[in-house]
Amino acid sequence: MSEDGKELTLEDRLQRLEVILGQLEAGEVDLERALELFEEGVGHVRNAEGILSRTELKVEELLSDGETAPFGGDDEM
């Protein structure tokens, strides 16, 4: 969640991950701060995976008229 209590979007999480990665790659943070950033990054990755999984399920349901179908399957129409 963001500081204002709103759930972060996938895009927000990816942007924050880019910032975290840049800080870690620069090597200009102490070990304790690096660990904090790493921990935050792992949280963003896990939440982003959850967002993507839920989105994939929605797409599968929409494409299959209520029956679950594999995502990225045949291009039959």
Backbone as a ProteinNet text record, in pm:
[ID]
protein_1_A
[PRIMARY]
MSEDGKELTLEDRLQRLEVILGQLEAGEVDLERALELFEEGVGHVRNAEGILSRTELKVEELLSDGETAPFGGDDEM
[TERTIARY]
83.1	0	87.6	30.9	103.9	87.7	156.5	150.7	11.6	-69.3	-204	-306.8	-261	-350.3	-412.7	-381.8	-436.1	-347.3	-410.8	-336.3	-256.9	-130	-46.6	-84.7	-78.2	-105.1	18.9	1	113.8	220.7	176.4	270.4	348	277.6	344.1	449.8	415.4	508.8	631.4	610.5	723.2	814	755.1	836.2	919.5	857.4	930.3	1042.1	1015.2	1119.6	1237.9	1212.1	1321.1	1406.1	1340.6	1413.8	1498.5	1437.5	1509	1629.3	1610.2	1718.9	1831.6	1795.7	1897.3	1979.1	1912.6	1983.5	2074.7	2025.7	2107.3	2225.9	2203.4	2312.3	2418.7	2378.5	2474.8	2571.2	2525.8	2613.4	2645	2564	2591.9	2507.3	2445.5	2366.9	2436.5	2419.7	2482	2405	2463.1	2406.7	2265.2	2240.5	2107.5	2003.1	2037	1944.4	1925.6	2031.1	2020.9	1924.7	1932	1841.9	1697.1	1674.5	1540.3	1485.2	1568.4	1526.2	1496.1	1581.9	1560.6	1428	1402.6	1278.5	1156.8	1165.3	1056.1	1036	1145.9	1138.2	1072.5	1107.6	1046.7	896	854	711	641	705	646.1	637	738.9	737.2	624	609.8	503.5	364.8	346.5	217.4	191.3	295.6	280.3	242.3	302.9	266.5	120.2	72.4	-67.8	-160.7	-124.2	-203.5	-209.8	-96.1	-91.7	-171.7	-165	-241.8	-391.2	-436	-578.7	-624.1	-539.6	-573	-580.3	-488	-488.7	-617.4	-658.5	-782.2	-903.7	-907.2	-1019.1	-1024	-908.2	-902.3	-947.5	-900.6	-941.8	-1092.6	-1151.4	-1295.7	-1371.9	-1324.4	-1391	-1385.3	-1273.8	-1257.1	-1329.6	-1362.2	-1422.7	-1570.6	-1634.4	-1776.4	-1807.8	-1724.3	-1749.7	-1675.8	-1626.3	-1547.5	-1400.3	-1322.9	-1181.1	-1111.7	-1035.8	-957.9	-814	-718.3	-578	-552.6	-473.3	-436.6	-333.8	-350.1	-254.2	-268.5	-387.7	-411.8	-427	-506.7	-527.1	-588	-560.2	-613.1	-738.2	-818.5	-939.5	-1048.4	-1117.9	-1230.4	-1339.9
-117.8	0	124.2	230.2	355.3	426.1	538	612.2	666	689.8	742.4	630.5	505.1	393.2	329.7	379.7	323.2	208.9	107	-5.5	42.9	6.1	44.8	-35.1	29.7	-38.6	-117.7	-202.3	-277.4	-181.1	-77.7	19.9	90.7	127.3	191	99	-28.1	-125	-142.5	-148.8	-163.8	-41.9	77	198.7	199.3	160.4	157	53	-61.2	-163.3	-110.5	-30.1	28.6	121.4	200.2	290.6	210.2	107.8	22.9	-42.2	-97.1	-162.7	-64.2	55.6	157.5	190.2	200.7	231.5	116.2	-6.3	-121.4	-138.7	-117.8	-132.5	-25.6	93.8	202.3	170.6	87	45.3	154.9	258.7	372.2	371.3	258.4	248.8	151.1	175	83.4	-48.7	-146	-280.8	-284.4	-212.6	-212.5	-154.5	-43.9	17.6	-73.4	-139.7	-232.1	-345.8	-396.5	-503	-454.1	-332.5	-274	-260.7	-211.6	-195.7	-331.1	-428.7	-563.1	-619.9	-605.7	-655.1	-585.7	-455.6	-382.9	-433.2	-453.3	-501.6	-637.6	-728.2	-861.4	-850.3	-761.1	-739.3	-689.7	-598	-546.8	-656.2	-738.6	-848.2	-945.2	-982.3	-1076.5	-1018.1	-891.5	-828.4	-814.8	-784.2	-773.2	-908.3	-1015.6	-1150	-1179.3	-1138.2	-1157.8	-1080.7	-957.2	-875.8	-942.7	-988.9	-1054	-1184.1	-1260.9	-1386	-1359	-1259.7	-1226	-1174.7	-1096.9	-1044.5	-1157.1	-1250.2	-1364.9	-1445.4	-1468.4	-1542.5	-1470	-1338.3	-1260.9	-1273.1	-1262.6	-1272.3	-1410.9	-1514.5	-1650.6	-1666.5	-1613	-1623.3	-1546.1	-1428.4	-1347.9	-1414.4	-1476.2	-1538.5	-1671.9	-1731.6	-1864.5	-1865.7	-1751.8	-1742.3	-1818.1	-1799.4	-1861.3	-1990	-2053.9	-2175.8	-2137.7	-2187.2	-2153.2	-2216.6	-2133	-2178.5	-2134	-2205.5	-2167	-2028.2	-1949.7	-1817	-1830	-1749.9	-1751.8	-1872.7	-1928.2	-2048.3	-2018.8	-2100.2	-2088.3	-1955.2	-1909.1	-1782.6	-1804.2	-1901.3	-1930.6	-1830.8	-1785.2	-1693.9	-1728.3
0	0	0	-51.2	-53.4	80.9	96.1	221.3	250.4	145.5	167	184.7	196.1	224.1	100.8	-19.1	-142.1	-189.7	-248.1	-304.1	-425.9	-432.6	-546.1	-669.9	-784.7	-910.4	-952.2	-1050.1	-1104.8	-1156.2	-1225.8	-1280.5	-1169.9	-1060.4	-946.5	-887.6	-874.9	-817.6	-907.3	-1038.7	-1130.8	-1127.5	-1118.6	-1109.2	-981.3	-870.7	-743.7	-748.8	-812.8	-826.8	-906.5	-1008.7	-1086.5	-1000.6	-915.7	-826	-727.3	-668.6	-572.7	-639.5	-757	-828.4	-857.5	-899	-925.8	-802.4	-688.4	-564.4	-523.4	-538.1	-500.9	-595.6	-725.1	-821.7	-804.3	-760.4	-741	-627.3	-533.8	-425.1	-326	-323.2	-235.3	-108.8	-76.5	46	140.1	270	365	367.6	433.4	434	489.8	597.6	659.1	563.5	497.9	402.1	281.3	236.8	123.7	156.6	278.9	320.8	324	373.1	375.1	232.8	142.4	3	-60.7	-34	-87.7	-38.1	91.6	150.4	87.4	70.1	5.1	-138	-208.3	-345.8	-357	-265.9	-265.9	-245.3	-156.7	-134.6	-260.4	-331.1	-455.3	-561.1	-571	-668.6	-638.1	-512.6	-474.2	-502.2	-468.6	-495.2	-645.1	-721.8	-866.6	-926.6	-877.1	-924.3	-895.2	-778.1	-743.7	-835.8	-866.9	-958.4	-1095.4	-1143.5	-1274.6	-1275.7	-1169.6	-1161.7	-1164.9	-1086.4	-1085.6	-1222.4	-1286.4	-1419.2	-1520.6	-1514.2	-1604.8	-1588.2	-1464.4	-1440.1	-1497.4	-1481.4	-1536.3	-1688.3	-1751.7	-1897.7	-1942.2	-1873.2	-1907.8	-1896.8	-1791.1	-1772.2	-1879.7	-1913.5	-2015.7	-2153.4	-2183.4	-2315	-2326.7	-2213.8	-2219.4	-2182.5	-2171.3	-2135.3	-2007.1	-1906.2	-1777.3	-1753.7	-1858	-1841.7	-1850.3	-1757.1	-1755.5	-1875.5	-1947.9	-2062.6	-2041.6	-2095.1	-2077.9	-2136.1	-2066.2	-2112.5	-2224.1	-2330.9	-2440.7	-2530.2	-2532.6	-2612.1	-2759.3	-2826.9	-2971.6	-3007.6	-3129.4	-3177.8	-3261.1	-3228.1	-3304	-3270.7	-3374.7	-3355.2	-3449.2
[MASK]
+++++++++++++++++++++++++++++++++++++++++++++++++++++++++++++++++++++++++++++

